[in-house]
Amino acid sequence: MLSIVILTVVATVVLYLGFTQYKNVIIPFAVTGIVLVLFCLLTNQSLWNNWFMNMMDIQGSSKIFSVLIVGTTGCLLPFINLFRQRGAEEVADFTGILLYAIIGGMMMVSYSDLMVLFLGVEILSIAMYILAGASRKRVASNEASMKYFLLGSFASAILLYGIALYYTSTGSFRLDIGNSGQSALLNLSYLLLFAGLSFKIALVPFHFWAPDVYQGTPTIFTATMATVVKISAVGALYQFIRYCGVNMSDWLFWLISLTAIASILIGNIMAVTQHSVKRLLAYSGIVQAGFIIISFLNFDPKDSWIILYYLVAYTLASLVTFLGTHFIEEVSGTDDHSAFKGLYYNNPFLAVVMSVALISLGGGPLTAGFMAKFFVLSHAATAGNMALVVLALILAVISLYYYFRIINAMFSRTNDTRNWEIHWTYRGIFAILSLVTLAAGIAPYWLVNLLK
């Protein structure tokens, strides 16, 4: 509870700092708040002995999900300072809204009561609807915000309907009420809850919003959608499966399996044809979501580290690729594949760290992404899902094509001889993310031990 109180206070103060002459302290103050929240989470500091009358539980995997959300936001906050070029007032607005968003994310990964889940989804969603339209003068940004809002509203309605059916079936909003048996109505509520969460994860067939919204949203906030929002949604699905998996019918797990394969297959097919790198990464995110969902088959809470490891690997790579794309957009004015040509000769550092991230997304050896896919598919094979494993492996190899197409462009020679650099703060963040990606790929068990 103390973590949420601190975030609320810091976010509110940040918004008010936008009206004062102390705008230079906005980002440092927000980062200090993030560090304090991380300290409270890691040391189990609490304002009261329970969280929202025991409607939330920040322990075990829920705590790690929360730490991952807050830590990812800490990496994103310095990049918001780039909006200062458009006016210092916007820095306060965007920083405060982002801090409010992660309050919703923490509620989503920690709920044991469906009302907390719905509140968390709405807090996070409303913040992201606003941030998607942050570039007010760009039609694409306004369109992205409107699409995200309209489709997100439908998804929230589906989720709320699932919650209502769950209450009708069990007489409670709590997920930890024990074995509530099986009924057609309860299974329908599970189906609708899964559908509502699938939208946030961008799983097929609820993925249609992702490419358009990712492309139109300012790239810094696209990185937020691809990391913070996805971590929150996967954490919410984890809580749902952890509590309700024992009551779910077998056909629901078959549906999850089908959703995973469809996401990997359709995401790969669509990514191959993309010229916009942000759209390509959106479809890539759909593929990665499919791999994450495979981890939920034959689910056992003691294997939650597999899901968390994959999320860490995906988050590290996604932050570098999206934030690197932002700088390329700033220089070239576009995120088209052609804008990446010759990047190595203009900015060698950015080309190298982005190459490491793209190889990790493709599951290349010696990266966190390789070990993440290895752990997920090993778990599925052990559980007897060999057909699923073989198909996923084939599709994973295909995905290397479109990642290496970008890498090939970055190391191709070009007539553009402009040399440009990025601030040392951002280079430092990129370097740390890349080093952790390599360290987790070369010696993965130090990270596994942290996540268990």
Buried (B, 14 or more C-beta within 10 A) or exposed (E): BBBBBBBEEBBEBBBEBBEEEEBEEBBEBBBEBBEBBBEBBEEEBEEEEEBBEEBBBBEEBBBBBBBBBBBBBBBBBBBBBBBBEEEBEBBBBBBBBBBBBBBBBBBBBBBBBBBBBBBBBBBBBBBBBBBBBBBEEBEBBBBBBBBBBEBBEEBBEBBBBBBBBBBEBBEEBBBEEEEBEEEEEBBBBBBBBBBBBBBBBBBBEBBEBBBBBBBBBBBBBBBBBBBBBBBBBBBBBBBBBBBBBEBBBEEBBEBBBEBBBBBBBBBBEBBBEBEBBBBBBBBBBBBBBBBBBBBBBBBEEEBBBBBBBBBBBBBBBBBBBBBBBBBBBEBBEEBBBEBBBBBBBBBEBBBBBBBBBBBBBBBBEBBBBBBBBBBBBEBBBEBEBEEBBEBBBEBBEBBBEBBBBBBEBBBEEBEBEEEEEBEEEBBEBBBEBBEBBBBBBEEBEEBBEEBB
